[in-house]
């Protein structure tokens, strides 16, 4: 089996990850991204949190083969953030969420698009 065919089932979760990264970009464009915007806007916080949960869910659907072949992406931390948001919402450091959506989500989106182009 070739790399393309063995990783084909990963294409759908990757596409969904890209979609939720784009949703986060939309929320930032709509509401702003500075610290005050993020601290005071529950719609922005909840929209981004929901998208991060969905990204984490999709990461858990990816094959260990794909994750292993792309170690530059911190798949484990992204899935772990999903668990914190979903199960321990009161423990969330909202500034960590803001930092993640501004600094890591664009890189994750780009990497997923790159991986999709190879499979």
C-alpha positions in Angstrom: 0.0 0.0 0.0 1.4 3.4 -0.9 1.7 6.4 1.5 -1.2 8.1 -0.2 -3.6 5.3 0.1 -2.6 4.3 3.7 -3.2 7.8 4.9 -6.3 8.5 2.9 -8.7 8.0 5.9 -6.8 10.9 7.6 -7.9 13.3 4.9 -11.4 14.0 6.3 -10.2 14.8 9.9 -7.6 17.0 8.4 -10.1 18.9 6.3 -12.3 19.3 9.4 -9.4 20.7 11.4 -8.7 23.2 8.7 -12.4 24.2 8.7 -12.3 24.9 12.5 -9.0 26.8 12.2 -10.8 29.0 9.6 -13.7 29.4 12.0 -11.3 30.7 14.6 -9.9 33.1 12.1 -13.4 34.3 11.4 -14.1 34.9 15.1 -10.9 36.9 15.4 -11.7 39.0 12.3 -15.2 39.6 13.6 -14.4 40.4 17.3 -10.7 41.3 17.4 -7.8 39.7 18.9 -6.3 42.0 21.5 -6.3 41.0 25.2 -9.2 43.2 26.1 -11.4 41.9 23.2 -10.7 38.4 24.3 -11.2 39.0 28.0 -14.5 40.8 27.6 -16.2 38.9 24.8 -17.9 35.7 25.8 -19.0 35.0 22.2 -15.4 35.1 21.1 -14.2 32.9 24.0 -17.0 30.3 23.5 -16.6 30.2 19.7 -12.9 29.7 19.9 -13.3 27.1 22.7 -15.8 25.1 20.7 -13.6 25.2 17.7 -10.6 24.0 19.8 -12.7 21.2 21.2 -13.6 20.1 17.6 -10.0 20.4 16.5 -8.9 18.1 19.4 -11.6 15.6 18.5 -10.4 15.4 14.9 -6.8 15.1 16.0 -7.8 12.0 18.0 -9.2 10.5 14.8 -5.9 10.8 12.9 -3.8 7.7 12.5 -0.8 7.2 14.7 1.1 6.8 11.4 0.2 10.3 10.3 1.0 11.9 13.7 4.3 10.0 13.9 5.3 11.2 10.4 4.6 14.8 11.4 6.2 15.2 14.8 6.7 19.0 14.3 3.0 19.3 15.1 2.2 19.0 18.8 -0.8 16.7 18.3 -0.8 15.6 21.9 -1.0 19.1 23.4 -3.8 20.1 21.0 -5.8 17.0 22.0 -5.1 17.6 25.6 -6.3 21.2 25.4 -9.6 19.8 24.0 -9.9 17.6 27.2 -9.3 20.5 29.5 -11.9 22.7 27.7 -14.5 20.0 27.5 -14.1 18.5 31.0 -12.5 21.1 33.2 -13.8 24.4 31.8 -13.3 26.2 35.1 -9.6 25.4 35.0 -9.0 27.1 31.7 -6.4 29.8 31.5 -8.2 32.1 29.0 -4.9 33.8 28.1 -3.5 30.4 27.1 -6.4 29.9 24.9 -5.8 33.3 23.3 -2.1 32.6 22.8 -3.0 29.2 21.2 -5.5 30.7 18.8 -3.1 33.5 17.8 0.2 31.6 17.7 -0.5 27.9 17.1 -3.7 27.6 15.2 -2.4 29.4 12.0 0.6 27.0 12.1 -1.7 24.0 12.6 -3.9 25.1 9.7 -0.9 25.5 7.4 0.6 22.1 8.4 -2.7 20.3 7.8 -3.1 21.9 4.4 0.5 20.8 3.6 -0.2 17.2 4.7 -3.5 17.1 2.8 -1.6 18.1 -0.4 0.7 15.1 0.1 -2.1 12.5 0.7 
